[in-house]
């Protein structure tokens, strides 16, 4: 199962691809820096970047951060539009989409929903055995993908328990 994790932003959108199996394996991560003069230009860059990723890596599932309300409504609207551009760019490969709240991601990766960005980066590195530079946006996208991978495993185990013993 291939998972594309997305951490959308109107200026920088983090992405990560992991594969699940007996363990979670790192494939790629990075960020799409949108440098357009207008929001529409930046949204177009986000869409094009994620579209290229989806075409290249063919994710089965997409995990994306759920929109939360900022203190500033304008920032929340821009974030929502960036999220929409990123998410809609994956639709050509028809993945299943899953959303996670920021606290839920931190809890799954670090063990506390109040974790700092540095703690998330450190745990992502340890869980995936990564060395070398890892940007904050890429680390967040990896954390979202890891949260989903862990949720998939847990949900699969719960489903098996509910089904009862194998005959």
C-alpha positions as CSV (number, residue, x, y, z in Angstrom):
1,X,0.0,0.0,0.0
2,X,1.4,3.4,-1.0
3,X,0.5,6.4,1.0
4,X,0.9,10.1,0.0
5,X,1.0,12.4,3.0
6,X,0.3,16.1,2.4
7,X,0.8,19.1,4.7
8,X,-0.7,21.9,2.7
9,X,0.2,25.5,2.9
10,X,-0.4,28.5,0.6
11,X,3.4,29.2,0.4
12,X,4.9,25.7,1.0
13,X,3.2,22.3,0.8
14,X,5.0,19.4,2.3
15,X,4.7,15.9,0.8
16,X,5.8,12.4,1.6
17,X,5.4,9.0,0.1
18,X,5.7,5.9,2.3
19,X,4.9,2.2,1.6
20,X,3.3,-0.1,4.1
21,X,3.9,-3.8,4.5
22,X,5.5,-5.6,7.4
23,X,6.9,-2.2,8.3
24,X,6.6,1.4,6.9
25,X,9.2,2.2,4.3
26,X,10.3,5.7,3.3
27,X,10.0,6.4,-0.5
28,X,10.4,10.2,-0.9
29,X,9.6,13.5,0.8
30,X,10.0,17.2,0.2
31,X,8.1,20.4,-0.3
32,X,6.5,22.4,-3.1
33,X,7.4,26.0,-2.8
34,X,4.7,28.2,-4.4
35,X,6.3,31.4,-5.5
36,X,3.5,32.9,-7.6
37,X,2.7,36.6,-7.2
38,X,-1.0,35.9,-6.6
39,X,-2.8,33.3,-4.5
40,X,-4.2,31.9,-7.8
41,X,-0.7,31.5,-9.2
42,X,0.5,29.7,-6.0
43,X,-2.5,27.4,-6.0
44,X,-1.7,26.5,-9.6
45,X,1.8,25.6,-8.6
46,X,0.6,23.5,-5.7
47,X,-1.8,21.7,-8.0
48,X,0.9,21.1,-10.7
49,X,3.4,19.8,-8.1
50,X,1.0,17.4,-6.4
51,X,-0.4,16.3,-9.8
52,X,3.2,15.3,-10.8
53,X,3.8,13.5,-7.6
54,X,0.5,11.5,-7.8
55,X,1.2,10.6,-11.4
56,X,4.8,9.4,-10.6
57,X,4.1,7.6,-7.3
58,X,0.5,6.4,-7.9
59,X,-0.6,6.5,-4.2
60,X,-3.4,4.1,-3.1
61,X,-4.3,6.4,-0.3
62,X,-3.8,10.1,0.6
63,X,-3.5,11.3,4.2
64,X,-3.9,15.0,4.6
65,X,-4.1,17.4,7.6
66,X,-7.7,18.4,8.5
67,X,-8.5,22.1,8.2
68,X,-8.5,23.9,11.5
69,X,-9.6,27.4,12.3
70,X,-6.8,29.9,12.7
71,X,-7.2,33.1,14.6
72,X,-7.1,34.9,11.3
73,X,-10.0,33.9,9.0
74,X,-8.0,35.0,5.9
75,X,-5.2,32.6,6.7
76,X,-7.7,29.8,7.3
77,X,-9.3,30.5,3.9
78,X,-5.9,30.5,2.1
79,X,-5.0,27.2,3.9
80,X,-8.3,25.7,2.8
81,X,-7.7,26.7,-0.8
82,X,-4.2,25.3,-0.8
83,X,-5.6,22.1,0.7
84,X,-8.2,21.9,-2.0
85,X,-5.7,22.4,-4.8
86,X,-3.4,19.7,-3.4
87,X,-6.1,17.2,-2.8
88,X,-7.9,17.7,-6.1
89,X,-4.5,17.1,-7.9
90,X,-4.6,13.5,-6.6
91,X,-8.0,12.7,-8.0
92,X,-6.7,11.4,-11.4
93,X,-5.2,8.4,-9.6
94,X,-8.4,7.9,-7.6
95,X,-6.9,7.3,-4.1
96,X,-8.9,6.9,-0.9
97,X,-8.6,10.1,1.2
98,X,-8.2,10.3,4.9
99,X,-8.0,13.4,7.1
100,X,-6.2,13.8,10.4
101,X,-6.3,16.7,13.0
102,X,-2.8,18.1,13.9
103,X,-3.1,16.9,17.5
104,X,-4.0,13.4,16.2
105,X,-0.9,13.3,14.1
106,X,1.4,14.4,16.9
107,X,-0.2,11.9,19.3
108,X,0.4,9.0,16.8
109,X,4.0,10.0,16.0
110,X,5.3,11.5,19.3
111,X,2.9,10.2,21.9
112,X,1.5,13.6,22.9
113,X,-0.9,15.9,21.0
114,X,1.0,18.9,22.3
115,X,4.4,18.0,20.7
116,X,6.6,20.7,19.3
117,X,7.7,20.6,15.6
118,X,11.2,19.6,16.6
119,X,9.9,16.6,18.5
120,X,7.9,15.6,15.5
121,X,10.9,15.9,13.2
122,X,13.0,13.8,15.6
123,X,10.5,11.0,15.9
124,X,9.9,10.9,12.1
125,X,13.7,10.5,11.7
126,X,13.8,7.7,14.2
127,X,10.7,5.8,13.1
128,X,11.9,5.8,9.5
129,X,15.6,5.6,10.2
130,X,16.4,8.7,8.2
131,X,19.6,10.7,8.1
132,X,20.5,14.0,6.4
133,X,18.4,17.1,6.1
134,X,14.7,17.0,6.5
135,X,12.7,20.2,6.2
136,X,9.8,21.0,8.6
137,X,7.1,20.7,5.9
138,X,8.4,17.4,4.7
139,X,8.7,16.1,8.3
140,X,5.0,17.1,8.9
141,X,3.9,15.4,5.7
142,X,5.8,12.2,6.8
143,X,4.2,12.5,10.2
144,X,0.8,12.6,8.6
145,X,1.6,9.6,6.4
146,X,2.9,7.7,9.4
147,X,-0.2,8.6,11.4
148,X,-2.3,7.1,8.6
149,X,-0.1,4.0,8.3
150,X,-0.5,3.4,12.1
151,X,-4.2,4.0,11.9
152,X,-4.6,1.6,9.0
153,X,-2.7,-1.1,11.0
154,X,-4.8,-0.5,14.1
155,X,-8.1,-0.4,12.2
156,X,-7.1,-3.7,10.4
157,X,-6.4,-5.4,13.7
158,X,-9.7,-4.1,15.2
159,X,-11.6,-5.4,12.1
160,X,-10.0,-8.8,12.5
161,X,-10.9,-8.9,16.2
162,X,-14.5,-8.0,15.4
163,X,-14.7,-10.7,12.8
164,X,-13.7,-13.3,15.4
165,X,-11.2,-16.1,15.1
166,X,-10.3,-17.5,11.7
167,X,-12.1,-20.7,10.8
